[in-house]
Amino acid sequence: FLAKKSLKSDHKISLVSLCSEYRGLVKHTGGCHCGAVRFEVWASADLHVFNCNCSICTKKQNRHFIVPASRFKLLKGADNLTTYTFNTHRAQHTFCKTCGVQSFYTPRSNPDGYGIAPHCLDDGTVQTVVTEDINGKEWEKAVKEHKTIRDMSKP
Protein backbone atom coordinates (compact mmCIF):
# COMPACT_ATOMS: atom_id res chain seq x y z
CA PHE A 1 0.00 0.00 0.00
CA LEU A 2 2.77 2.47 0.80
CA ALA A 3 4.44 1.79 -2.54
CA LYS A 4 1.17 2.54 -4.35
CA LYS A 5 0.79 5.86 -2.52
CA SER A 6 4.15 7.06 -3.77
CA LEU A 7 3.22 6.44 -7.43
CA LYS A 8 2.00 9.28 -9.61
CA SER A 9 -1.77 9.34 -10.10
CA ASP A 10 -1.57 8.18 -13.74
CA HIS A 11 0.41 5.13 -12.59
CA LYS A 12 -2.24 4.39 -9.94
CA ILE A 13 -4.88 4.22 -12.66
CA SER A 14 -2.72 1.87 -14.71
CA LEU A 15 -2.10 -0.32 -11.67
CA VAL A 16 -5.83 -0.43 -10.85
CA SER A 17 -6.70 -1.32 -14.47
CA LEU A 18 -4.02 -3.98 -14.50
CA CYS A 19 -5.28 -5.52 -11.27
CA SER A 20 -8.89 -5.58 -12.47
CA GLU A 21 -7.89 -7.04 -15.85
CA TYR A 22 -6.08 -9.94 -14.15
CA ARG A 23 -8.69 -10.58 -11.43
CA GLY A 24 -9.69 -14.24 -11.40
CA LEU A 25 -6.79 -15.25 -13.64
CA VAL A 26 -3.66 -17.24 -12.90
CA LYS A 27 -0.18 -16.85 -14.29
CA HIS A 28 0.72 -19.83 -16.44
CA THR A 29 4.26 -20.32 -17.71
CA GLY A 30 5.37 -22.46 -20.58
CA GLY A 31 7.53 -22.87 -23.62
CA CYS A 32 8.85 -25.08 -26.35
CA HIS A 33 10.41 -28.55 -25.91
CA CYS A 34 14.07 -27.51 -25.83
CA GLY A 35 13.49 -24.54 -23.51
CA ALA A 36 14.82 -21.90 -25.92
CA VAL A 37 11.38 -20.20 -25.97
CA ARG A 38 9.68 -19.34 -22.67
CA PHE A 39 6.59 -17.27 -21.97
CA GLU A 40 4.05 -16.37 -19.32
CA VAL A 41 0.36 -15.86 -19.88
CA TRP A 42 -2.46 -14.75 -17.62
CA ALA A 43 -5.59 -16.83 -18.18
CA SER A 44 -8.23 -18.75 -16.32
CA ALA A 45 -7.21 -21.95 -14.57
CA ASP A 46 -10.17 -23.43 -16.47
CA LEU A 47 -9.20 -23.34 -20.14
CA HIS A 48 -11.52 -23.12 -23.15
CA VAL A 49 -9.48 -24.79 -25.89
CA PHE A 50 -10.27 -24.79 -29.61
CA ASN A 51 -9.69 -27.87 -31.73
CA CYS A 52 -9.63 -26.59 -35.31
CA ASN A 53 -9.87 -28.82 -38.38
CA CYS A 54 -8.33 -26.41 -40.91
CA SER A 55 -5.44 -27.72 -43.00
CA ILE A 56 -2.58 -26.44 -40.80
CA CYS A 57 -4.22 -27.05 -37.42
CA THR A 58 -4.98 -30.63 -38.45
CA LYS A 59 -1.39 -31.29 -39.52
CA LYS A 60 0.07 -29.66 -36.37
CA GLN A 61 -2.65 -30.83 -33.97
CA ASN A 62 -2.94 -27.15 -33.04
CA ARG A 63 -5.27 -27.04 -30.05
CA HIS A 64 -5.17 -23.61 -28.43
CA PHE A 65 -6.87 -21.12 -26.14
CA ILE A 66 -7.01 -17.41 -26.96
CA VAL A 67 -5.82 -14.52 -24.78
CA PRO A 68 -5.41 -10.76 -25.30
CA ALA A 69 -1.90 -9.66 -26.27
CA SER A 70 -1.70 -7.67 -23.01
CA ARG A 71 -1.86 -10.93 -21.03
CA PHE A 72 1.04 -12.58 -22.85
CA LYS A 73 4.74 -11.97 -22.28
CA LEU A 74 7.61 -13.61 -24.13
CA LEU A 75 10.28 -14.21 -21.48
CA LYS A 76 13.02 -15.50 -23.75
CA GLY A 77 13.65 -16.80 -27.22
CA ALA A 78 12.47 -14.01 -29.54
CA ASP A 79 15.61 -14.57 -31.64
CA ASN A 80 14.88 -18.31 -31.74
CA LEU A 81 11.39 -17.96 -33.23
CA THR A 82 10.54 -18.24 -36.88
CA THR A 83 7.18 -17.61 -38.54
CA TYR A 84 5.19 -19.41 -41.21
CA THR A 85 2.23 -17.83 -42.99
CA PHE A 86 0.03 -18.89 -45.89
CA ASN A 87 -3.26 -18.00 -47.63
CA THR A 88 -4.30 -14.61 -46.12
CA HIS A 89 -1.01 -14.35 -44.14
CA ARG A 90 -2.97 -13.00 -41.14
CA ALA A 91 -2.21 -15.94 -38.88
CA GLN A 92 1.39 -15.88 -37.71
CA HIS A 93 2.45 -19.45 -36.99
CA THR A 94 5.52 -18.99 -34.79
CA PHE A 95 7.69 -21.88 -33.75
CA CYS A 96 11.08 -22.60 -32.21
CA LYS A 97 13.92 -22.83 -34.74
CA THR A 98 15.65 -25.48 -32.62
CA CYS A 99 12.95 -28.01 -31.68
CA GLY A 100 10.13 -26.98 -34.03
CA VAL A 101 7.46 -26.68 -31.33
CA GLN A 102 4.75 -24.05 -31.70
CA SER A 103 3.86 -23.10 -28.14
CA PHE A 104 1.89 -19.99 -29.19
CA TYR A 105 0.88 -18.14 -32.34
CA THR A 106 -1.16 -15.20 -33.57
CA PRO A 107 -4.49 -16.58 -34.85
CA ARG A 108 -6.29 -15.25 -37.89
CA SER A 109 -9.49 -15.02 -35.84
CA ASN A 110 -7.79 -12.85 -33.20
CA PRO A 111 -4.82 -10.96 -34.66
CA ASP A 112 -4.86 -8.75 -31.54
CA GLY A 113 -4.17 -11.72 -29.28
CA TYR A 114 -2.40 -15.05 -29.01
CA GLY A 115 -3.39 -18.67 -29.35
CA ILE A 116 -1.63 -20.62 -26.63
CA ALA A 117 -0.99 -24.37 -26.82
CA PRO A 118 -2.17 -25.74 -23.45
CA HIS A 119 0.13 -28.76 -23.81
CA CYS A 120 3.10 -26.34 -23.73
CA LEU A 121 2.19 -24.97 -20.29
CA ASP A 122 4.17 -26.02 -17.25
CA ASP A 123 2.36 -28.34 -14.83
CA GLY A 124 0.43 -27.07 -11.86
CA THR A 125 -1.77 -24.15 -12.94
CA VAL A 126 -4.48 -25.70 -15.15
CA GLN A 127 -7.54 -27.03 -13.34
CA THR A 128 -9.80 -28.06 -16.21
CA VAL A 129 -9.81 -28.06 -20.00
CA VAL A 130 -12.97 -27.85 -22.08
CA THR A 131 -12.37 -28.49 -25.78
CA GLU A 132 -14.58 -27.01 -28.49
CA ASP A 133 -14.34 -28.20 -32.08
CA ILE A 134 -14.32 -25.39 -34.63
CA ASN A 135 -14.83 -25.92 -38.35
CA GLY A 136 -11.72 -24.28 -39.76
CA LYS A 137 -12.32 -25.96 -43.12
CA GLU A 138 -15.11 -23.37 -43.47
CA TRP A 139 -13.24 -20.70 -41.52
CA GLU A 140 -15.18 -17.58 -42.57
CA LYS A 141 -18.54 -19.21 -41.82
CA ALA A 142 -17.37 -20.72 -38.51
CA VAL A 143 -15.93 -17.45 -37.18
CA LYS A 144 -18.95 -15.44 -38.34
CA GLU A 145 -21.32 -17.85 -36.55
CA HIS A 146 -19.25 -18.18 -33.38
CA LYS A 147 -20.67 -15.93 -30.66
CA THR A 148 -17.54 -15.28 -28.60
CA ILE A 149 -14.30 -16.12 -30.43
CA ARG A 150 -13.54 -12.56 -31.60
CA ASP A 151 -13.98 -11.22 -28.06
CA MET A 152 -11.50 -13.67 -26.52
CA SER A 153 -8.55 -11.43 -27.39
CA LYS A 154 -10.14 -8.38 -25.72
CA PRO A 155 -9.03 -7.58 -22.15
C-alpha positions in Angstrom: 0.0 0.0 0.0 2.8 2.5 0.8 4.4 1.8 -2.5 1.2 2.5 -4.3 0.8 5.9 -2.5 4.1 7.1 -3.8 3.2 6.4 -7.4 2.0 9.3 -9.6 -1.8 9.3 -10.1 -1.6 8.2 -13.7 0.4 5.1 -12.6 -2.2 4.4 -9.9 -4.9 4.2 -12.7 -2.7 1.9 -14.7 -2.1 -0.3 -11.7 -5.8 -0.4 -10.8 -6.7 -1.3 -14.5 -4.0 -4.0 -14.5 -5.3 -5.5 -11.3 -8.9 -5.6 -12.5 -7.9 -7.0 -15.9 -6.1 -9.9 -14.2 -8.7 -10.6 -11.4 -9.7 -14.2 -11.4 -6.8 -15.2 -13.6 -3.7 -17.2 -12.9 -0.2 -16.9 -14.3 0.7 -19.8 -16.4 4.3 -20.3 -17.7 5.4 -22.5 -20.6 7.5 -22.9 -23.6 8.8 -25.1 -26.4 10.4 -28.5 -25.9 14.1 -27.5 -25.8 13.5 -24.5 -23.5 14.8 -21.9 -25.9 11.4 -20.2 -26.0 9.7 -19.3 -22.7 6.6 -17.3 -22.0 4.0 -16.4 -19.3 0.4 -15.9 -19.9 -2.5 -14.8 -17.6 -5.6 -16.8 -18.2 -8.2 -18.8 -16.3 -7.2 -21.9 -14.6 -10.2 -23.4 -16.5 -9.2 -23.3 -20.1 -11.5 -23.1 -23.2 -9.5 -24.8 -25.9 -10.3 -24.8 -29.6 -9.7 -27.9 -31.7 -9.6 -26.6 -35.3 -9.9 -28.8 -38.4 -8.3 -26.4 -40.9 -5.4 -27.7 -43.0 -2.6 -26.4 -40.8 -4.2 -27.1 -37.4 -5.0 -30.6 -38.5 -1.4 -31.3 -39.5 0.1 -29.7 -36.4 -2.7 -30.8 -34.0 -2.9 -27.1 -33.0 -5.3 -27.0 -30.1 -5.2 -23.6 -28.4 -6.9 -21.1 -26.1 -7.0 -17.4 -27.0 -5.8 -14.5 -24.8 -5.4 -10.8 -25.3 -1.9 -9.7 -26.3 -1.7 -7.7 -23.0 -1.9 -10.9 -21.0 1.0 -12.6 -22.8 4.7 -12.0 -22.3 7.6 -13.6 -24.1 10.3 -14.2 -21.5 13.0 -15.5 -23.8 13.7 -16.8 -27.2 12.5 -14.0 -29.5 15.6 -14.6 -31.6 14.9 -18.3 -31.7 11.4 -18.0 -33.2 10.5 -18.2 -36.9 7.2 -17.6 -38.5 5.2 -19.4 -41.2 2.2 -17.8 -43.0 0.0 -18.9 -45.9 -3.3 -18.0 -47.6 -4.3 -14.6 -46.1 -1.0 -14.4 -44.1 -3.0 -13.0 -41.1 -2.2 -15.9 -38.9 1.4 -15.9 -37.7 2.4 -19.4 -37.0 5.5 -19.0 -34.8 7.7 -21.9 -33.7 11.1 -22.6 -32.2 13.9 -22.8 -34.7 15.7 -25.5 -32.6 13.0 -28.0 -31.7 10.1 -27.0 -34.0 7.5 -26.7 -31.3 4.8 -24.1 -31.7 3.9 -23.1 -28.1 1.9 -20.0 -29.2 0.9 -18.1 -32.3 -1.2 -15.2 -33.6 -4.5 -16.6 -34.8 -6.3 -15.2 -37.9 -9.5 -15.0 -35.8 -7.8 -12.9 -33.2 -4.8 -11.0 -34.7 -4.9 -8.8 -31.5 -4.2 -11.7 -29.3 -2.4 -15.0 -29.0 -3.4 -18.7 -29.3 -1.6 -20.6 -26.6 -1.0 -24.4 -26.8 -2.2 -25.7 -23.5 0.1 -28.8 -23.8 3.1 -26.3 -23.7 2.2 -25.0 -20.3 4.2 -26.0 -17.2 2.4 -28.3 -14.8 0.4 -27.1 -11.9 -1.8 -24.1 -12.9 -4.5 -25.7 -15.2 -7.5 -27.0 -13.3 -9.8 -28.1 -16.2 -9.8 -28.1 -20.0 -13.0 -27.9 -22.1 -12.4 -28.5 -25.8 -14.6 -27.0 -28.5 -14.3 -28.2 -32.1 -14.3 -25.4 -34.6 -14.8 -25.9 -38.3 -11.7 -24.3 -39.8 -12.3 -26.0 -43.1 -15.1 -23.4 -43.5 -13.2 -20.7 -41.5 -15.2 -17.6 -42.6 -18.5 -19.2 -41.8 -17.4 -20.7 -38.5 -15.9 -17.5 -37.2 -19.0 -15.4 -38.3 -21.3 -17.8 -36.6 -19.3 -18.2 -33.4 -20.7 -15.9 -30.7 -17.5 -15.3 -28.6 -14.3 -16.1 -30.4 -13.5 -12.6 -31.6 -14.0 -11.2 -28.1 -11.5 -13.7 -26.5 -8.5 -11.4 -27.4 -10.1 -8.4 -25.7 -9.0 -7.6 -22.2 
